[in-house]
Amino acid sequence: MAAALRHSRRLLSPGESLLYALVHTSPAARLTPFPPAQQQHSRGLKINRAAARALPADFDINKLLNAANKPQAEETSKLADQFVLDEAIGTRWCQQRDPGSGKLQTPQLLDALLASIDRSTQAVQLLTAVGPSADTAIVRVVSRAELLAQAAEKERTRKEQAKEKRVGKTKQIELNWAISENDLELKLRQMEKFLEKGSKVEVLLANKKRQRRADSEEANKTLDLVRKRIEDIDGAAERSMEGKVGGQATLLVERA
């Protein structure tokens, strides 16, 4: 008790000293050496330590945190590729354009505007790099969901345009009705590659000068082999055929 009194923050009165001695030597006091809250905290520490011991030896909390933040990081990178946002605006001052009237609001510090929004759901987007005053950009506050939707639409349009550009090209393959099986296989592989790249393919079949002419049976067999390969290619289809078997014929093939 004397040690406790020496470490007390202030001197105790005689009455307080007596009360201190009675309380700290009673059986009830000895049964509860810690307050309930402290006991609960102590039990929590034991549970946490037990859980920590149960973790695998190679557990890395940094990997777990990085995995949790990866979707947001990918989202930020995707938006940064298509828009100028937040600190990347690069000016000290900014003015918001009112979405209703189109008028410019009072200039404010870009840092202040960024501090006033919820950065997890909103962003400041650059509209015009040069405003009415020096070092002032014209901006708007926009939801990140809206920007992601715009980015997805741009990506969809880009892919469609690229596909149309590829599909617009038509490749040609020339076959002799009397072509050997090995040469035919090489030509059909070439046709398959063109189709996989999104091109239309015109298969031109004809008899070549100074070469053996195929009879009707051989010509039909060659045509059947070409059509069978088209059927085996996923999504490919013969759109039309012009000409006659054994003479000059053209098959138009494309892939959906």
DADA-V318854 format. One line per field, one symbol per residue. phi: phi as a letter, one per 40 degrees, with the letter a starting at -180 (. if undefined). psi: psi as a letter, one per 20 degrees, with the letter a starting at -180 (. if undefined). burial: 1 if it has 9 or more other C-alpha atoms within 8 Angstrom, else 0. A space follows every 10 residues. Layout:
phi: ???
psi: ???
burial: ???
This chain:
phi: .cccccccca cccdcccccc ccccbcdccc cbcbcdcccc cccccccccc cccccccccb cccccccccc dccccccccc cbbcbfcccg ccbabccccc cgccccdacc ccccccbccc bbabbcbbcb ccbcfbbcba cbcccccccc cccccccccc cccccccccb cbbbbcdbcc cccccccccc cccccccgcc bbccbacccg bccccccccc cccccccccc ccccgcacca bbhbcgbbab bbbabc
psi: hhghhhjqhr pqrhghgggg gggijqhhhh hmhqqghhgg hghhgggghg hhhiqqhjpo hhhgghhhig ghghgggghh hiqoqchigi rhqqpqpphg hjqprpqrpg hhghiiroih irqoppgpho airqkpqprq pqqhggghgg ghgghggghg hhghgghhpp qqppqphkqr hghggghhhg gggghhijqq poooprpqqk qppqrgghgh gghhhghghg hippiqqohr pqaqpicpqp ppprp.
burial: 0000100000 0000001000 1000000011 0000000010 0000000000 0000000000 0000000000 0000100111 0001110010 1111111100 0000001111 0011000000 0111110011 1000111111 1111001100 1000000000 0010011001 1010111110 0001001100 1101100111 1111111000 0001000111 0110011011 1000011100 1000111111 111110
